[in-house]
Each structure stands twice: as C-alpha cells, then as structure tokens.
Amino acid sequence: MHDLRFSRTFSLLQQEGHLARTSLLSGIDLLLKANLDEKNVGKFYSAFFQLTIGIERILKLVVITNHMLENSYKPPTDDELKKKYGHNIKATYFHALSVHDKWAHQKASTPATGSIEEKILDFLQDFANKARYYNLRELSNTTAARGPLGDWYSICKKIAGTEIGHVKLNKHAERLMHQMDQAGMVGYSPRFDFDGHPMTLFDDYWRMHLIQMSAPHLVWKLVQLITPLYNSLRYITYEAMNYEDTEQFKLPVIPHLYEFFVFALATKSDTLRRKSWTRIFLD
C-alpha cells in the first residue's frame, strides 16, 4: 500500500507555498482595483504589502530548496536567511536567477538596468524595508517625500509611455478633457500632486485614468518576474524527486512547489484581459 503521509519539512514548505501564492494573487487583484480616489487608494498599500510578502516567500522557497539540494537536504538556518537575504528582494531575485541557470538548460533573462522590471524590484524592496512606514514617518519629517504612491505613479507613467504609447495616450487625454468640459468639470482639484503642487481637475482625473490603463501592463511585468522563479522550483522538484528516490526516503520532503505558481504561465494577452486572478487560481 502506498504511504500517503508527508514529512514535517514537506508540510512546512507546502504551507509556505500556499502563503506565497495567496499573497501574490491577492496583491495582483488589489493592484488592478487600486486608484487614487477615496474608495480605492487604500488598496495600493494592501497590494504592496501582499506583493512584497508574496515575492519574498517565493524567493525564499527557491533559496531554501536549492540549499537543501546542495547540502544533503539540510535547510539554511533562520539566522542565515535573515542575514544573507532578509528584505533584500532585488539581490535575492538575482540569486534566484543564478539558481535557475544552474538547473535549467536555458538561462533566464536578467532585468536590464533602468527597465520597468528593475524599477518594480527596487520599489518592492524599498517598500519592504522602509516605505511601508512612510505615512507615520512623515509625521515628524519636515522635508516632504513623494512616498510609495508617488514612486509607483512614476512607474505607471513609464510603462504607459512604453506599452501604450504616447499617440494613444494623447487621444485618451483629449477624450477625457472633452468629457470633463462637457460636464462642466473645470477648475482646480482640492488635492495636490505628489510633489505638493496644485492640480487642475483634469490633472487629477488624468492621473487616475493613467493608473487604470497601466495596471494590467504592470501585472504582466510581475508575471514575467515570477516566471523564472516558477521554472526554478520546477527544476528543483525534478532534482529532488531523483535524490529522494536514490536515497530511498520513506516520506517525501520537497513538495512540487512550482504547482502553486502555474499562473506565471499566463500569456500576455490573457494577462491584459484578466480582471480577477484569485477567482481563477484560488476559488
């Protein structure tokens, strides 16, 4: 009779897989809904929290399982993980790519300097380390900073220019301006921009319009960042299966962790159309 039990290590890694998947998918859904209006602005912070947690956890799964394969299934200590990786998302991501290249037949693409992918990694690392405390820290700071919302909006503008294009953006802006003019919505907004300067109502609404348009494209960039991590876990799973079979382990130790992250196989067209990720991959 086949033994259906699992080792304690298997169960712990499996729970981390659940946590990483749920955090990433929840973060993506929140990012698609977030905007700068009163109803949705809080979703930005929840999205950033979930995405930083999710990306850190999947990175740690790659690091830990690779370490186990290289060290006779001995996992790294908690101190080793904190000192070497901690909230250093960008450095850990590049290390995970080196793990990918070690096991894969084809090397993963490294985010180019100044690319959207690199800016996303920098943003998530900054949020994990300090920007998540921005609102409280700014209470005693006399020098105003743009904060995580301002930094994210800069990324939104950059990807809108490259993925949507300035010609289409200008057409959208003209259409929005015409609609607001027809509705008599002219004058200044009661809100300030991220640098503390006054805005017209058009400036305010255009920010929200641009965020809405750019969100699916940013999700696609996130999916592209996760894909090599999915592949790393898949290759590690194959190596682990061979090792456990050779060593005749009584109970499985390393789960098929890549199965938690099959959403990373989404095509660009599906990603840009998809409105909810948790409904498809969690419900």
Secondary structure, 3 states (H helix, E strand, C coil): CCCCCCCHHHHHHHHHHHHHHHHHHHHHHHHHHCCCCCCCCHHHHHHHHHHHHHHHHHHHHHHHHHHHHHCCCCCCCHHHHHHHCCCCHHHHHHHHHHHHHHHCCCCCCCCCCCCHHHHHHHHHHHHHHCHHHHHHHHHHCCCCCCHHHHHHHHHHHHHHHHHHCHHHHHHHHHHHHHHHHHCCCCCEEEEECCCCCEEEHHHHHHHHHHHHHHHHHHHHHHHHHHHHHHHHHHHHHHHHHHHHHHCCCCCCCCCCHHHHHHHHHCCHHHHHHCCCCHHHHCC
